[in-house]
Amino acid sequence: MTNPEVGILMLVVFLFTILLGFPIAFTLIALSVIFGYYAIGDAIFPLLVQRAYGVMSNDVLISIPLFLFMGYLIERANILDRLFRALQLAAKNVPGSLAVASLLTCAMFATATGIVGAVVTLMGLLALPAMLNAGYDKKLASGVVCAGGCLGILIPPSIMLILYGAMAGVSVVRLYAAALIPGLMLAGLYIVYVMVRAMMNPSLAPKLPKEETDVPLATVIKLVATSFLPLFALIASVLGAILFGLATPHEAAGIGALGALVLALAYQSLTWQGFKESVFLTARSTAMVCWLFVGSWIFASAFGLLGGHHVVEDWFEALSLTPLQFLLLTQVIIFVLGWPLEWTEIIIIFVPIFLPLLAVYDIDPLFFGVLIALNIQTSFMSPPMAMSAFYLKGVAPKGVELTDIFSGMTPFLMIVLFSMLLYYVFPSLGSFLPNLLYAR
């Protein structure tokens, strides 16, 4: 039974319910069954089973647990502290060296894990105290950790891009190629900003005492060779295998998981307890994502059966938007949704509402996906619901207040918005690599 008003009511009830704190995946399934039963009766139950089976048989999603396992192994093996120390010494003559080393470490670790909470928390325990003890400004140090920790959303092998590719029917390989340059550009802009601030006002990021950096060159080279290069080689081999067509994303993810295990064993830093925790966290995160997929697909089906999609499409058409106005409106909606929701809910539940409209406005789904990945960075850094700020506050030393963290994140938030503008003005930043590698 088509009833658009009931479809919109379904969406409103969902938003109200999750704000009350109910589990999102099962809320989606429950509302889908209730409203779907109103629309098509008993046929909603076979549809639910069909959607669940579709998730289990989706080849694209196989890479998610493997990439998660790779990241959790690296996290539990304490490889991060080795990497941070090596980069700190290698960048000792750079203005704001500790902050630069923190951003580089965040970029590397975020690339290996893609788990924002894990990166921000670990860097909050490792890098933030080091910067504060060195006399760094609390706001700058907090902003560096929060901004750097969010890079895994954008830089491949991003879990978010895998989910978007599955939802939009876009090649994950092409998405990775499209997101690589914008991701590195954003990390580079962060580093340039920190260096400029440190040169303009050295008191914000004082140089480290000579006794801390007076390390023989041979020792620095050894540290870099034994901590940075192995992890870089692992990430480069995984990405290279995907981008150059040597392996599918899930095959490359399997290589990455095995490589992370070998790396952790080589460092002799992985305990049996750490291994069990990695397996458990991987299973829990994967189950959450898959149930979200099941819930979102059945929710979208029920929403479409009730005619809710037509209401949204008619509303956009009635606005007579240009492609630029459509992009601005959708990005503002996604930005606002980032306050109460995690990126997984945004990608799985709300982005599919916009996807059918891309053809209407002649917008490339590849371009749209990378723009969303940039935008979701802002949801982790924009008050009052900036999740990265709360992750950091939970582990920050005494004296670091939420107001300091929010204030420190603001310049980095502006950099993200500037990056989105650059990407819109110069879309070749995203299309260059896919066109170069897959022109045929």
C-alpha positions, 0 to 999 in steps of 0.5 A, a space after each residue: 500500500 503506497 502511502 508517502 505520509 506513512 513513509 515520512 512518519 517512519 523516517 521521523 519515528 526512526 530519528 526520534 527513536 535513535 536519539 533516545 538511545 535505542 540500538 540503531 540496527 535493530 531499530 531499523 529492522 523493527 520499524 521496517 517490519 512494522 511499517 513494511 507489514 502495513 505496506 505489503 503484509 506478510 511479504 515483508 518477512 521473506 524480504 527481510 530474509 532476502 536482504 539478510 542473505 544478500 548482505 552475507 553473499 556480498 563479496 564487497 563486504 568481505 574486506 571489512 573484517 579483514 581490514 578491521 583485523 589488520 588495524 586491531 592487530 597493529 593497535 594491540 601490538 603497540 606498533 604506534 609508539 615505535 612509529 611516533 618516536 621514529 617520526 619525532 626524531 626524523 622531524 626534529 628540525 621541522 617547526 612544530 616537530 612533535 605536532 608534525 610527527 603526530 599528524 604523520 603518525 595519525 595518517 599512517 595509523 588511520 590508514 592502517 585502521 580506519 577506526 577514528 575512535 581507536 586512533 584518537 584515543 591512542 594518540 591522546 594517550 601517546 602524543 598529547 602528553 608528549 606535546 603538553 610536556 614539551 610546552 605545546 599550546 593545549 588547543 593546538 595539540 588537541 586539534 592535531 590529535 582530533 584532526 589527524 585521527 579522523 583521516 582514516 575515514 578518507 584515506 584508503 583503505 577506508 572502511 567508509 568507502 567500501 560501504 559507500 561503494 556497496 551502497 552506490 554500486 561504485 567500484 571500491 577500487 576506483 573509489 580508493 584511487 579517487 580518494 587517495 590524492 584528496 586524502 593526502 592533500 588534507 593531511 598535507 594541509 594540516 601539516 602546513 598549517 601547523 608548521 606555519 603556526 609554529 613559525 609565526 608563534 614559536 611559543 605555541 610549539 616550542 622546539 624540543 630540548 637538545 638532550 631529547 633530540 641529540 641522537 646519532 643519525 645512525 640511530 634515527 635511521 635504524 628507528 625509521 627503518 625498523 618502525 616506519 618502513 615496515 608499516 609503510 611497506 605493508 600499507 603500500 603493498 595492500 594499496 598497490 595491489 588494489 590500485 594496480 589490479 593485482 588483487 581484489 580489495 578482499 584479497 588485498 585485505 587478507 594480505 594486509 591482515 596476514 602482514 600485520 600478524 607477521 609484523 606484530 610477531 616480528 616485533 615480539 609485541 603481540 600477546 595472546 590476550 592482545 590477539 584474542 581482543 583483536 579477534 573479538 573487536 573485529 567480530 563485534 565491529 563486523 557484526 555491527 556493520 552487517 546488521 546495519 546493512 541488513 537494517 538499512 536495506 530493509 528500511 530503504 525497501 519499506 520506505 520505497 514501498 510506502 512511496 517515501 522516496 518519491 516525496 524526497 525526489 518531488 521535494 528536490 525537484 520542486 526546489 528547482 536546484 542547480 547541481 551546485 545547489 543540490 551538492 550544497 544542500 546535501 552536504 549541509 544535511 550530511 554535516 548536520 546529521 553528523 552531530 547525532 549519528 556515526 558515519 556508518 548510519 549516515 552512509 548506510 541509511 541516509 546517503 541512499 536517499 540521495 543516490 537516485 537523484 545524482 543522475 537527475 543532476 548529472 553528478 558522478 557518484 565517484 565524485 559524490 562519494 569522495 566529497 561525502 568522505 571529506 564532509 564526514 571529517 567535519 562531523 567528528 570535529 564540529 561542536 556540540 557533538 564532535 565525537 573525536 573531542 569526546 574520545 580525546 577528552 576521555 583520555 586527556 591529561 588533567 587541565 585539558 577541557 572540552 572547550 580547549 579541544 573544541 577551540 583547537 579543532 576549529 582551524 582544522 575544521 576550516 581546513 576541511 571545508 577549504 579542502 571540500 571547496 578545492 575538490 569541487 573547483 578542481 574535481 581532477 584531484 579525484 578523477 586523475 588517478 582513476 582515469 590514469 589507471 583505469 582509462 580503458 
